[in-house]
Amino acid sequence: MNEPTNIAPIEQYVIDYVIKLRKEKKLNQEDIANIINVKRTFVTNIESVKNRAKYNLVHIAKLADHFGISPKDFLPKEIIL
């Protein structure tokens, strides 16, 4: 996968983790948007390579709470820059 310009590897890791979690739980982008209280287009932009948005810490906290996991689960075990 080509790294988009303005997205750091650690940010891409978080995006990929949320996509993986979303698919495992059989959720769509609208479901994720509802969990973090944003519009579906925001999640679409996060997952798009052309129009990038990023999850912030509040989004991660809401997702972690919803799925009953720790916010640290969204981060890689090793440092990636």
C-alpha positions in Angstrom: 0.0 0.0 0.0 1.4 3.4 -0.9 1.7 5.8 2.0 -0.5 8.8 1.4 1.3 12.2 1.7 0.3 13.9 5.0 -0.4 10.6 6.9 2.4 9.4 9.2 2.9 5.6 9.4 1.6 5.5 13.0 -1.6 7.4 11.8 -2.0 4.9 9.0 -1.6 2.0 11.5 -4.5 3.4 13.5 -6.7 3.8 10.4 -5.9 0.3 9.3 -6.7 -1.0 12.8 -10.1 0.7 12.8 -10.8 -0.7 9.3 -9.9 -4.2 10.5 -12.0 -3.9 13.6 -14.9 -2.5 11.6 -14.8 -5.4 9.1 -14.4 -8.0 11.9 -17.5 -6.7 13.6 -19.3 -6.5 10.3 -19.9 -2.8 10.6 -20.0 -0.1 7.9 -18.6 3.4 7.8 -22.0 4.8 9.0 -21.7 2.6 12.1 -18.2 3.9 13.0 -19.4 7.5 12.3 -22.3 7.0 14.8 -20.0 5.6 17.4 -17.6 8.6 17.2 -20.4 11.1 16.6 -19.4 12.4 13.1 -20.8 12.2 9.6 -20.2 9.1 7.5 -18.3 11.2 5.0 -15.7 11.9 7.7 -15.0 8.2 8.0 -15.0 7.9 4.2 -12.3 10.6 4.1 -10.3 8.8 6.7 -10.3 5.6 4.7 -9.7 7.3 1.3 -6.2 7.7 0.0 -7.1 10.9 -1.9 -9.0 12.9 0.8 -7.4 12.1 4.1 -8.7 12.9 7.5 -7.4 11.4 10.8 -8.8 9.9 13.9 -8.0 12.0 17.0 -7.7 10.8 20.6 -11.3 11.5 21.4 -12.4 9.2 18.5 -10.0 6.5 19.7 -11.4 6.8 23.3 -15.0 6.5 22.0 -14.2 3.5 19.8 -12.3 1.8 22.6 -15.2 2.3 25.0 -17.7 1.0 22.5 -15.7 -2.1 21.8 -14.7 -2.7 25.4 -10.9 -2.5 24.6 -8.1 -0.2 25.7 -7.2 2.9 23.6 -3.6 1.5 23.6 -4.9 -1.5 21.5 -5.2 1.0 18.6 -1.4 1.6 18.7 1.4 -0.6 17.4 3.5 -2.5 20.0 6.7 -1.1 18.5 7.6 2.5 17.5 6.9 3.3 13.9 7.8 6.7 12.5 
